[in-house]
């Protein structure tokens, strides 16, 4: 048994790790580094069949990726809370579903997008809730959970969803059992919240976790966020999902992975 498959279970984020390699080669690199699972931001520049082949050849599973975010190069950061883009959001669900079925992915992240100063917050919130509800109902027959993730405004200014407390309110109001929380410890820490206390409150809704050192967003054993304590808390809670390694390696990706043993040694 791969020792890295024991709790906590880590997934390599291929949009952040092994970036010295072309994307198709990162699947094999992750497997060689001991990962059984991967995640990434967007697969849409490739055919579903190609990505499925890369993960199959590497012997890894893909556990998460994002719905199409709109025109990323033009500053869009998601469509779910964007009035007037409802049809585009629905189309993004269909495209993500096509890829998810090919890859066997059971969790998708829907980015909310940015706040619009010319629109009432209540209108964006209403559209967000309606879009999430419809997306959940579309994904449920395929056994797919839809995730929402608060993102700190330092990294993504004007993002619509910034705090876990807001996300929990949205999840409750949407009322669909397959809408869950993507808990990014780095973002929680960066908005000034106590990560352990926030996780304790949110844990029943947490389907996926992501990590990075804070404040630098490098390896988890850098910065001031105590991941040894957080991993122990996650294990004690019986969390059975994946922990995505969404950080920027300070130097070489593989050399930086020594944190896994240091922070999980018992």
C-alpha positions as a Markdown table, in Angstrom:
| # | Residue | x | y | z |
|---|---|---|---|---|
| 1 | Unk | 0.0 | 0.0 | 0.0 |
| 2 | Unk | 1.2 | 3.5 | -0.9 |
| 3 | Unk | 1.9 | 5.2 | 2.5 |
| 4 | Unk | 0.9 | 8.5 | 1.0 |
| 5 | Unk | -2.6 | 7.0 | 0.4 |
| 6 | Unk | -3.3 | 6.8 | 4.1 |
| 7 | Unk | -5.1 | 9.6 | 5.8 |
| 8 | Unk | -4.6 | 12.3 | 5.1 |
| 9 | Unk | -4.8 | 11.6 | 1.3 |
| 10 | Unk | -3.0 | 14.1 | -0.8 |
| 11 | Unk | -3.8 | 14.9 | -4.5 |
| 12 | Unk | -1.2 | 16.8 | -6.6 |
| 13 | Unk | -2.6 | 19.9 | -8.2 |
| 14 | Unk | -1.1 | 19.7 | -11.7 |
| 15 | Unk | -1.8 | 23.4 | -12.4 |
| 16 | Unk | 0.6 | 24.3 | -9.6 |
| 17 | Unk | 3.0 | 21.4 | -9.3 |
| 18 | Unk | 5.4 | 19.9 | -11.8 |
| 19 | Unk | 5.0 | 23.0 | -14.0 |
| 20 | Unk | 8.5 | 22.5 | -15.4 |
| 21 | Unk | 6.9 | 19.8 | -17.5 |
| 22 | Unk | 4.2 | 20.0 | -20.1 |
| 23 | Unk | 0.8 | 19.3 | -18.7 |
| 24 | Unk | 0.4 | 15.8 | -20.2 |
| 25 | Unk | 3.7 | 14.7 | -18.5 |
| 26 | Unk | 2.7 | 15.9 | -15.1 |
| 27 | Unk | 0.4 | 12.9 | -14.5 |
| 28 | Unk | 3.4 | 10.5 | -14.7 |
| 29 | Unk | 5.5 | 12.9 | -12.6 |
| 30 | Unk | 2.8 | 12.9 | -9.9 |
| 31 | Unk | 2.6 | 9.2 | -9.9 |
| 32 | Unk | 6.4 | 8.9 | -9.6 |
| 33 | Unk | 6.3 | 11.2 | -6.6 |
| 34 | Unk | 3.9 | 9.0 | -4.8 |
| 35 | Unk | 0.5 | 10.6 | -5.5 |
| 36 | Unk | -2.4 | 8.4 | -6.3 |
| 37 | Unk | -4.6 | 11.3 | -7.2 |
| 38 | Unk | -4.4 | 14.6 | -9.0 |
| 39 | Unk | -6.5 | 17.7 | -9.5 |
| 40 | Unk | -6.2 | 20.7 | -11.8 |
| 41 | Unk | -7.9 | 24.0 | -12.6 |
| 42 | Unk | -9.2 | 23.5 | -16.2 |
| 43 | Unk | -8.9 | 20.6 | -18.6 |
| 44 | Unk | -10.7 | 22.3 | -21.5 |
| 45 | Unk | -7.7 | 22.9 | -23.7 |
| 46 | Unk | -7.6 | 19.1 | -24.3 |
| 47 | Unk | -10.0 | 16.4 | -25.4 |
| 48 | Unk | -11.6 | 14.4 | -22.6 |
| 49 | Unk | -10.2 | 11.3 | -24.2 |
| 50 | Unk | -6.6 | 12.6 | -24.1 |
| 51 | Unk | -6.8 | 13.5 | -20.4 |
| 52 | Unk | -8.4 | 10.2 | -19.6 |
| 53 | Unk | -5.5 | 8.4 | -21.4 |
| 54 | Unk | -2.9 | 10.4 | -19.4 |
| 55 | Unk | -4.4 | 9.6 | -16.1 |
| 56 | Unk | -4.9 | 6.0 | -17.0 |
| 57 | Unk | -1.3 | 5.6 | -18.2 |
| 58 | Unk | 0.0 | 7.2 | -15.0 |
| 59 | Unk | -2.3 | 5.0 | -12.8 |
| 60 | Unk | -3.8 | 8.0 | -11.0 |
| 61 | Unk | -7.3 | 9.3 | -10.5 |
| 62 | Unk | -8.5 | 12.8 | -11.1 |
| 63 | Unk | -10.5 | 14.0 | -8.1 |
| 64 | Unk | -11.4 | 17.6 | -8.9 |
| 65 | Unk | -11.4 | 20.4 | -11.5 |
| 66 | Unk | -13.3 | 23.6 | -12.1 |
| 67 | Unk | -16.2 | 24.4 | -14.4 |
| 68 | Unk | -15.2 | 26.8 | -17.2 |
| 69 | Unk | -14.7 | 30.2 | -15.6 |
| 70 | Unk | -15.7 | 32.4 | -18.6 |
| 71 | Unk | -13.1 | 34.6 | -20.3 |
| 72 | Unk | -10.2 | 34.1 | -17.9 |
| 73 | Unk | -7.8 | 36.1 | -20.1 |
| 74 | Unk | -10.2 | 39.0 | -19.9 |
| 75 | Unk | -10.5 | 38.9 | -16.2 |
| 76 | Unk | -13.5 | 36.7 | -15.6 |
| 77 | Unk | -13.2 | 34.4 | -12.6 |
| 78 | Unk | -16.4 | 32.3 | -12.8 |
| 79 | Unk | -20.0 | 32.6 | -14.0 |
| 80 | Unk | -22.2 | 31.3 | -11.2 |
| 81 | Unk | -23.0 | 34.7 | -9.6 |
| 82 | Unk | -23.1 | 36.7 | -12.9 |
| 83 | Unk | -26.5 | 38.1 | -13.8 |
| 84 | Unk | -27.1 | 37.9 | -17.6 |
| 85 | Unk | -24.7 | 34.9 | -18.0 |
| 86 | Unk | -27.1 | 32.2 | -16.9 |
| 87 | Unk | -27.0 | 30.5 | -20.3 |
| 88 | Unk | -23.2 | 30.6 | -20.3 |
| 89 | Unk | -23.2 | 29.0 | -16.9 |
| 90 | Unk | -25.5 | 26.3 | -17.9 |
| 91 | Unk | -23.3 | 25.6 | -20.9 |
| 92 | Unk | -20.3 | 25.5 | -18.6 |
| 93 | Unk | -22.0 | 22.8 | -16.5 |
| 94 | Unk | -22.6 | 20.7 | -19.7 |
| 95 | Unk | -18.9 | 21.0 | -20.8 |
| 96 | Unk | -17.6 | 20.1 | -17.3 |
| 97 | Unk | -20.0 | 17.1 | -17.1 |
| 98 | Unk | -18.7 | 15.8 | -20.5 |
| 99 | Unk | -15.1 | 15.9 | -19.1 |
| 100 | Unk | -16.1 | 14.6 | -15.7 |
| 101 | Unk | -17.8 | 11.5 | -17.1 |
| 102 | Unk | -14.7 | 10.7 | -19.2 |
| 103 | Unk | -12.4 | 11.1 | -16.3 |
| 104 | Unk | -14.6 | 9.5 | -13.6 |
| 105 | Unk | -14.5 | 12.7 | -11.6 |
| 106 | Unk | -17.1 | 13.1 | -8.9 |
| 107 | Unk | -16.5 | 16.6 | -7.7 |
| 108 | Unk | -16.5 | 19.8 | -9.7 |
| 109 | Unk | -15.8 | 23.4 | -8.4 |
| 110 | Unk | -18.0 | 26.2 | -9.6 |
| 111 | Unk | -16.3 | 29.6 | -9.4 |
| 112 | Unk | -18.7 | 32.4 | -8.5 |
| 113 | Unk | -17.0 | 35.3 | -10.3 |
| 114 | Unk | -16.4 | 38.8 | -9.3 |
| 115 | Unk | -18.7 | 41.4 | -7.6 |
| 116 | Unk | -20.1 | 44.0 | -10.0 |
| 117 | Unk | -20.3 | 47.5 | -8.4 |
| 118 | Unk | -23.1 | 48.4 | -10.7 |
| 119 | Unk | -25.3 | 45.6 | -9.5 |
| 120 | Unk | -27.1 | 45.0 | -6.2 |
| 121 | Unk | -25.4 | 42.3 | -4.1 |
| 122 | Unk | -28.8 | 40.8 | -3.5 |
| 123 | Unk | -29.2 | 40.3 | -7.3 |
| 124 | Unk | -25.9 | 38.5 | -7.7 |
| 125 | Unk | -26.7 | 36.4 | -4.7 |
| 126 | Unk | -30.1 | 35.4 | -6.1 |
| 127 | Unk | -28.5 | 34.4 | -9.5 |
| 128 | Unk | -25.8 | 32.5 | -7.6 |
| 129 | Unk | -28.3 | 30.5 | -5.7 |
| 130 | Unk | -30.5 | 29.7 | -8.7 |
| 131 | Unk | -27.5 | 28.7 | -10.8 |
| 132 | Unk | -26.1 | 26.5 | -8.1 |
| 133 | Unk | -29.4 | 24.8 | -7.5 |
| 134 | Unk | -30.0 | 24.0 | -11.2 |
| 135 | Unk | -26.4 | 22.8 | -11.6 |
| 136 | Unk | -26.7 | 20.5 | -8.7 |
| 137 | Unk | -29.9 | 19.0 | -10.1 |
| 138 | Unk | -28.2 | 18.5 | -13.5 |
| 139 | Unk | -25.1 | 16.8 | -11.9 |
| 140 | Unk | -26.9 | 14.6 | -9.3 |
| 141 | Unk | -28.0 | 11.8 | -11.7 |
| 142 | Unk | -24.3 | 11.3 | -12.5 |
| 143 | Unk | -23.4 | 11.1 | -8.8 |
| 144 | Unk | -21.4 | 14.4 | -9.0 |
| 145 | Unk | -21.0 | 16.9 | -6.2 |
| 146 | Unk | -20.7 | 20.6 | -6.9 |
| 147 | Unk | -18.4 | 22.5 | -4.7 |
| 148 | Unk | -18.0 | 26.2 | -3.9 |
| 149 | Unk | -14.8 | 27.7 | -2.4 |
| 150 | Unk | -14.3 | 31.0 | -0.6 |
| 151 | Unk | -11.2 | 32.8 | -2.1 |
| 152 | Unk | -9.4 | 35.5 | -0.2 |
| 153 | Unk | -9.6 | 39.0 | -1.8 |
| 154 | Unk | -5.8 | 39.5 | -1.7 |
| 155 | Unk | -5.3 | 36.8 | -4.2 |
| 156 | Unk | -8.4 | 37.4 | -6.2 |
| 157 | Unk | -9.8 | 41.0 | -5.6 |
| 158 | Unk | -13.5 | 41.5 | -5.7 |
| 159 | Unk | -14.3 | 37.7 | -5.7 |
| 160 | Unk | -17.9 | 37.2 | -4.8 |
| 161 | Unk | -17.4 | 34.5 | -2.1 |
| 162 | Unk | -14.7 | 35.2 | 0.4 |
| 163 | Unk | -15.6 | 33.6 | 3.8 |
| 164 | Unk | -16.6 | 30.1 | 4.8 |
| 165 | Unk | -19.5 | 31.5 | 6.8 |
| 166 | Unk | -20.9 | 32.9 | 3.6 |
| 167 | Unk | -20.5 | 29.6 | 1.8 |
| 168 | Unk | -22.3 | 27.7 | 4.5 |
| 169 | Unk | -25.2 | 30.1 | 4.2 |
| 170 | Unk | -25.4 | 29.7 | 0.5 |
| 171 | Unk | -25.2 | 25.9 | 0.8 |
| 172 | Unk | -28.1 | 25.9 | 3.3 |
| 173 | Unk | -30.2 | 28.2 | 1.1 |
| 174 | Unk | -29.6 | 26.2 | -2.1 |
| 175 | Unk | -30.8 | 23.1 | -0.2 |
| 176 | Unk | -29.4 | 20.5 | -2.6 |
| 177 | Unk | -27.5 | 17.6 | -1.0 |
| 178 | Unk | -24.8 | 17.5 | -3.6 |
| 179 | Unk | -23.7 | 21.1 | -3.0 |
| 180 | Unk | -20.7 | 21.0 | -0.7 |
| 181 | Unk | -17.8 | 23.1 | 0.5 |
| 182 | Unk | -14.3 | 23.2 | -0.9 |
| 183 | Unk | -12.2 | 24.2 | 2.2 |
| 184 | Unk | -9.0 | 25.9 | 1.2 |
| 185 | Unk | -7.0 | 26.4 | 4.4 |
| 186 | Unk | -4.7 | 28.9 | 2.8 |
| 187 | Unk | -7.7 | 31.2 | 1.9 |
| 188 | Unk | -9.3 | 30.8 | 5.3 |
| 189 | Unk | -6.0 | 31.8 | 6.9 |
| 190 | Unk | -5.5 | 34.8 | 4.6 |
| 191 | Unk | -8.8 | 36.3 | 5.5 |
| 192 | Unk | -7.9 | 36.2 | 9.1 |
| 193 | Unk | -10.0 | 33.3 | 10.4 |
| 194 | Unk | -8.8 | 30.6 | 12.7 |
| 195 | Unk | -8.4 | 27.6 | 10.4 |
| 196 | Unk | -9.0 | 24.9 | 13.0 |
| 197 | Unk | -12.0 | 26.5 | 14.5 |
| 198 | Unk | -13.5 | 27.3 | 11.0 |
| 199 | Unk | -12.9 | 23.7 | 9.9 |
| 200 | Unk | -14.6 | 22.4 | 13.1 |
| 201 | Unk | -17.8 | 24.4 | 12.2 |
| 202 | Unk | -17.7 | 23.6 | 8.5 |
| 203 | Unk | -16.6 | 20.0 | 8.6 |
| 204 | Unk | -20.1 | 18.4 | 8.0 |
| 205 | Unk | -20.2 | 20.2 | 4.6 |
| 206 | Unk | -16.5 | 19.8 | 3.6 |
| 207 | Unk | -16.1 | 17.5 | 0.6 |
| 208 | Unk | -12.6 | 18.6 | -0.5 |
| 209 | Unk | -9.6 | 20.4 | 1.2 |
| 210 | Unk | -6.8 | 22.4 | -0.4 |
| 211 | Unk | -3.6 | 23.5 | 1.3 |
| 212 | Unk | -0.6 | 25.9 | 0.9 |
| 213 | Unk | 1.7 | 27.6 | 3.2 |
| 214 | Unk | 0.5 | 31.0 | 4.4 |
| 215 | Unk | 1.2 | 33.8 | 3.6 |
| 216 | Unk | 3.6 | 32.9 | 0.8 |
| 217 | Unk | 1.5 | 30.1 | -0.8 |
| 218 | Unk | 4.6 | 27.8 | -1.0 |
| 219 | Unk | 5.0 | 24.4 | 0.6 |
| 220 | Unk | 2.7 | 23.7 | 3.6 |
| 221 | Unk | 5.7 | 23.6 | 6.0 |
| 222 | Unk | 6.4 | 27.3 | 5.3 |
| 223 | Unk | 4.7 | 30.2 | 6.8 |
| 224 | Unk | 2.6 | 30.5 | 10.0 |
| 225 | Unk | -0.2 | 28.0 | 9.4 |
| 226 | Unk | 0.2 | 24.9 | 11.5 |
| 227 | Unk | -0.6 | 22.0 | 9.2 |
| 228 | Unk | 0.7 | 19.3 | 11.6 |
| 229 | Unk | -2.1 | 20.3 | 13.9 |
| 230 | Unk | -4.7 | 20.7 | 11.1 |
| 231 | Unk | -3.9 | 17.3 | 9.6 |
| 232 | Unk | -4.4 | 15.7 | 13.0 |
| 233 | Unk | -7.7 | 17.5 | 13.3 |
| 234 | Unk | -8.8 | 16.4 | 9.9 |
| 235 | Unk | -7.9 | 12.8 | 10.7 |
| 236 | Unk | -9.7 | 13.0 | 14.0 |
| 237 | Unk | -12.8 | 14.2 | 12.2 |
| 238 | Unk | -12.8 | 11.1 | 10.0 |
| 239 | Unk | -12.5 | 13.1 | 6.8 |
| 240 | Unk | -12.4 | 10.6 | 3.9 |
| 241 | Unk | -11.9 | 13.0 | 1.0 |
| 242 | Unk | -8.8 | 14.3 | -0.7 |
| 243 | Unk | -6.5 | 17.1 | 0.2 |
| 244 | Unk | -5.3 | 19.0 | -2.8 |
| 245 | Unk | -1.8 | 20.4 | -2.9 |
| 246 | Unk | -2.5 | 23.8 | -4.5 |
| 247 | Unk | 0.7 | 25.7 | -3.8 |
| 248 | Unk | 3.6 | 27.3 | -5.6 |
| 249 | Unk | 6.8 | 25.2 | -5.1 |
| 250 | Unk | 9.6 | 27.5 | -3.8 |
| 251 | Unk | 12.1 | 25.6 | -6.0 |
| 252 | Unk | 12.0 | 22.1 | -7.3 |
| 253 | Unk | 8.6 | 20.4 | -7.0 |
| 254 | Unk | 9.9 | 17.0 | -5.9 |
| 255 | Unk | 12.5 | 18.3 | -3.5 |
| 256 | Unk | 9.8 | 20.4 | -1.9 |
| 257 | Unk | 7.6 | 17.4 | -1.2 |
| 258 | Unk | 9.5 | 16.4 | 1.9 |
| 259 | Unk | 6.9 | 18.3 | 3.9 |
| 260 | Unk | 4.5 | 15.2 | 3.5 |
| 261 | Unk | 6.6 | 13.1 | 5.8 |
| 262 | Unk | 7.5 | 15.9 | 8.2 |
| 263 | Unk | 3.9 | 17.1 | 8.7 |
| 264 | Unk | 2.2 | 13.7 | 8.9 |
| 265 | Unk | 4.7 | 11.7 | 11.0 |
| 266 | Unk | 3.1 | 10.3 | 14.1 |
